[in-house]
Every structure is written in C-alpha cells, then in structure tokens.
Amino acid sequence: MERLNAAEPRRGLLQLTPQATALALTGAFAWLAVIGVARGMGMMTSVAGLSLPTFVGIWTLMMAAMMLPGVAPVASLYARTVRINRWWRLVLFAFGYLLIWAITSLPAFGLALVGANLARVQPFAAQITSSAIFLLAGAYQLSPLKRRCLEHCRSPVALLLHYGSYAGRLRDLRVGVHHAAYCVGCCVGLMLILIGVGAMNLTVMLVLAGVILLEKYWTRGVALSRITALAAFGLAVFVLAFPQLTGFSAM
C-alpha cells in the first residue's frame, strides 16, 4: 500500500476517486430503492407483519442509503493508498462495511418487535419503552464511546495508517468491517431514535442521514451530536404526553 501523506485527508474530502464516487452513487440509488419500498408499504413504519429476512433486507438497504454517501470520502482516501485492483478492493471494502450494518438489523428487529408486541397488549408500556429508548439514545450521544468513535470518523488518518498493516486476500474486507464498527459506534444513538419513532420512517431517515453527514464533516459536528442528544431527551418527554409519537404499531 502507498503511504498516506498529511495533505491526503483534505484532498480526499474534496475530490473523490472514481471508486468512491461509485460508492456514493450506490448510496443514492439505494435511496431511490428505499423510497420505492416505502411507497409499497404505505404508511407503515414499524416491523408489524414483517418477517426477519424481509426486515434484514430492508434495513440493509436503508443503511446503504444512509451510510454509503458519508463513508465515500474515507473510501476515497483508502483507495488512494491502493496500488492495484482498486475497483475490486473497494467492492470488498463496501461489502465488509455493509455486512456489519446488516448484522445490526438483528437487535434493531428485536427491539422493534418488543415494542410492537407491547403496543398490542399494553399501549402505555409501549410508550414507556419508546421513552426509554429516546433517553438511552440521548445518553449515548453524550457518552465517551460516542465521542471516541466520532473522533476517529472525523479524522480517519490514524485508522488508515493502521489499515496499512493488514495483509492477505481479505484485508479490504477487514478494513470495511473495522471501519463500519466505528461508524456503528458513532450512530448507535441515532439508530435508536429511528427505532423509537418507527424503524422504517422515511422522513426521520432523511433527517438522521443529514445529521450523520454533518456530524462527520461539519466543523461543528461534535456540537451537533450534543444538540441531537437534547432532541432525544425532548422526545422522551413528549412521547409520554403524545402517544402518536410512539413509533411502535400493534401487530
């Protein structure tokens, strides 16, 4: 792998490689697919009536739409350190990255399913659960783990230098998996908000995707994460007074 010099991070953010551009465009096409799925589902925003495999597929598509545009600049920097087979190696990177996000569909489905079952047998308990999810999301947004993961995502040079030590045929897959783990660490709180308001709420997806991009690349991204924490705390209160804010639907 080529060495990464000090000018590369800024260059990578301002000018994407063709491979990284393709990754960002894949995210854009994923948005079109998500919109199509949302139209097909009508107003449904919960997991009610969905099987686990169906939810995993939809969730992975959602994560591709929300996360790939944001990871494209990092992929661009990584591509610049690769001498040969850039296209294939970025495919492996993207596959490893999305694999981790696909795995996150399992706890997301479980949490949403619990909420849907509660909404069926005890609506007030579903409100309490939704409120607790928002409180947890807000607390995570202010946590040291969130801050550490966000620092790595905002300044990925140390990670890219670390990836230079990876070897073997699966090294690019490992890079995607490793970087996705940090992205999950950045976005756990935001994903909890998504589940709390409805796991397939298209409007909230768009808002959170914008927050994810701004947290990573805006100069005041760290401050924005604190603002979203306050918003989550506010939702935790409002959901108790306004049941319609609860994202769980009865099964």
N, C-alpha and C positions, 0 to 999 in steps of 0.2 A: 504494500500500500504506500501511496505517496504521503509525504509529511504535510501536515496542516500548518500553514503559517498564520501569523497574527491578523493578516488582512482578510483571510478567508471567511470568517463569520459574517462580517458586514457584506462582503461580496455575495455570499450565498443567499443572504436575505433579500438582496436587491435584484439578483439575477439568477433565476432557476435554471438548472441544467435541463435538457430535453427530457431526461428520465423523470426528474422531479416535476416538471410541467405536466407530463403524462399522469403522474400520481395525483396531482391537484385536479386535473380534468376528470380522472376516475371518480374523485370525490364529488365533482359537480354532477356527473351522470348518476351517481348514487342518490343525490338529492332529487333528481327527476324521478328515479325509481321509487323513492320514499313517498314523494307526492302522489304518484300513481297508486301505491299501496294504500295511502291514507284516504284517497278518494274511494277506493274499493271497499274500505272498511266503514265509510260514512263517518258518523260522529263518535265511533267507538275509540276510546283512548286507553282502555285497560286491557288486561290479559284475558278477560272473560271470554270463554269459548275457544281460546287458542290452545293448541297442543304445544308441548315443549319444543319439538323440532320446528314448528312454524314460528314460534316466538324467537328461537335461536336465529333462524334465518332473517327475520325482520329486524331483530336487534343488531345483528352483524351489519346489515345493510344501513341501518341508522348510524352506527358507529363509523362506517366507511364515509358516509356523508358528512358527519360532524367532525371527524378527526383527520382524514387524509389531507384536506387543504391546509390544516395547521401544521402537519408534520412535513409538508413538502419542502420548506426551507432547510430543515435538518437533513432530509433526504438529499437535497442538493449539495449540501456540504459533504455528506458522506460519499456521494457519487464522485466528487472531485478528488477524493482520496483513493479511488479505484482506478486501476490502470487498464484492465481488460474486462470484457464481458459486462459492461455497465448495465445494460438493459436486463440481462438475466439476473444479475446480482441485486438490482433494485426490486425485481419481482420477488425474489426470496426475502428481501428486507420487508416488503409490503405484506407478504404472506405471514411472516412471523409476527409483524405488528398487529394485523387484523386477527390472528389466531388468539392472541391474549384478550383482545376486546370481545371476541366471540365467547370465550370462556366466562367473561363477566356476565354474560346473559343468564347463566345458571343461578347465581344469587339474586340477580335482578328479577328473574321469573319467580323464584321462591318468595321473595319479599312482596311482589305484586300479587301473587296468588294468595298469600296470607291476608293481605288487605281486602282482596275481592271476596274471600270467604267470610271475613268479618263483616263486610258490608251486607252480606246476605243474611247473616244470623243476628248481628248486633251492630247496627249503623253507628251508634255512638262510639263503640270500641274502634271502629274503623277510623272515625275522626281522631280519636286519641292516638292511634297508630300513625296516622298521617302527620299529626302534630309532632310526634316524637321523631319521625323521620326528618322533618324540617329542622328540628332542634339539633339533631345529630349532624345534619348537613352543615348548619351554621358553625357548630363547634369544630367540625373538621376543617372548614375553610380557614379557621384561625389557628389550627394546630401546627406544631413544629414540623410534622411529617409533610403536610401540605406545602409549607414554606420551603423545605429542603427540596422536594420534588420540583416545585415551580422554579427554584433557582437553577436546577440542572436543565430544565426545559428552556428557560430563558437564556442561559449561557451554556450551550451544549459542547463547548470545546473540550472540556475535561473528559466527557463521555466519548467523544470522537477519538481522542488520543488513546483512551482505554481500549476502544474497539480495534485499534491498530495491532493489539497483541493477540487478537482472535485468529485462529488458524483452522484449516480443514474445510471440507466441502460445505459444511453447514454454518460457516462463520457468519454469513449475511443473514441467515435465518435467526441466528443467535442475537445478532445486532438488533433486528426488528423486535424480537421478544424482549430483550433487555430495555430498549428504549420505550416500548409500549408499557412496560411495568412502571416506569417513571411517569408516563402520561396518565396511566390509571391512578397513580398516586396523586397527580395534580387534579384529577377530575372526579374523584370519588364523591366529594360533596355535591358537585353539580349533577352527577348522575342520580344521587339520592333525591335531589329536588325534582328531577324529571320523573322518577318513580312516584314521588309524593303527589304530583299533580296529574299523573296519568302517563304511564310508560311510553305511550305512542302519541303524545300530544304534539302535533306538528308545530304549532306556534311556539311552544316552550322549547322545542328542539332548536328552532331557528335562533331564538334569543340566547340559549345556552351555547350554541355553536359560535355566536358572536363574542360571548364572554370568554370562551376558551381561546379564541384568536387574540383578543385584546390582552388577556392575562399573560400570554406568552410573548407578545411582540410590542405591545404599547409600553411606553416609558413608565406609565403609572399602573401597569398591570398588577403589581402587588397590592396597591391601594384598592384596585377594583375587586380583588378577592375578598378584602375586608368588607366592602360595600355589599357584595353578594351574601356574605355571612349575615349582615344586618337584615337583608331582604329575607333570608331563610328564617331568621328569628321572627320577623314580622309575619310570615306565612304561618309559622307555628301557632301564633296567637289567633290570627284571622280564621284559620280553618276550624277553630273551636266555635267561633261566632257565626261563621258562614259555611254550613255543611257542603254547599255546592263547590267549594274549593277543594274538597277531598277528591283525589284522583282515582279512588277505587270504585268500581262498579260491581254490583251484585252479580254472581254467576248464575 
